[in-house]
Amino acid sequence: MVNSILFILKRSLKDRNISVKLTASAHMFTVLGEFSKIRNPSAPVLYKALVFSAVENIDDLTVREFYL
C-alpha cells in the first residue's frame, strides 16, 4: 500500500500540470516529516525523489520558490 502511494506521488512530481506537481510535493514533504520521526525506511526514497525533482525543475521559478 505504501509503495503504491509513493509511486503515484513520485510520478506526480513529473506531471506537466504545475498544480499537480506542487500538491504532490507538499504531500511528500508532509509524509517525509512523519516518516523521519518514526524512522521509516521509505524516508530516504522520498527525500531522494524531492531532491531530484528540485534539480529537474531548477528553471521553473514557481517550483523553485515552493521548494525554498
Phi, psi and omega per residue, in radians:
M1 nan -0.867 -3.130
V2 -1.098 -0.736 -3.130
N3 -1.090 -0.661 -3.138
S4 -1.222 -0.637 3.096
I5 -1.170 -0.758 3.107
L6 -1.093 -0.669 3.107
F7 -1.082 -0.771 3.140
I8 -1.144 -0.740 3.126
L9 -1.130 -0.753 3.124
K10 -1.109 -0.685 3.113
R11 -1.177 -0.592 3.131
S12 -1.193 -0.411 3.096
L13 -1.138 -0.352 -3.119
K14 -1.780 0.124 -3.128
D15 -1.160 2.628 3.137
R16 -1.301 -0.479 -3.128
N17 -1.339 2.140 -3.076
I18 -1.138 -0.600 3.127
S19 -1.119 -0.732 3.111
V20 -1.123 -0.765 -3.123
K21 -1.080 -0.793 -3.113
L22 -1.241 -0.649 3.105
T23 -1.133 -0.763 3.101
A24 -1.082 -0.744 3.129
S25 -1.083 -0.777 -3.134
A26 -1.069 -0.772 3.128
H27 -1.157 -0.654 3.137
M28 -1.163 -0.674 3.078
F29 -1.116 -0.695 3.113
T30 -1.124 -0.831 3.139
V31 -1.124 -0.689 3.118
L32 -1.047 -0.734 3.106
G33 -1.060 -0.777 3.135
E34 -1.201 -0.737 3.126
F35 -1.115 -0.603 3.124
S36 -1.159 -0.670 3.140
K37 -1.096 -0.676 -3.088
I38 -1.721 0.095 3.129
R39 0.972 0.829 3.101
N40 -1.243 2.405 -3.122
P41 -1.158 -0.216 3.117
S42 -1.490 -0.144 -3.124
A43 -1.014 -0.788 3.120
P44 -1.101 -0.535 3.104
V45 -1.143 -0.755 3.093
L46 -1.112 -0.792 -3.141
Y47 -1.031 -0.799 -3.141
K48 -1.085 -0.730 3.130
A49 -1.116 -0.705 3.124
L50 -1.189 -0.678 3.105
V51 -1.128 -0.794 3.119
F52 -1.098 -0.666 3.102
S53 -1.112 -0.709 3.115
A54 -1.096 -0.725 3.140
V55 -1.197 -0.728 -3.118
E56 -1.192 -0.441 -3.084
N57 -1.921 0.474 -3.079
I58 -1.077 -0.492 -3.127
D59 -1.496 -0.195 -3.138
D60 -1.572 1.882 -3.052
L61 -1.047 -0.693 -3.116
T62 -1.105 -0.836 -3.141
V63 -1.153 -0.745 -3.130
R64 -1.072 -0.758 3.112
E65 -1.134 -0.676 3.121
F66 -1.078 -0.776 -3.112
Y67 -1.175 -0.604 3.120
L68 -1.228 nan nan
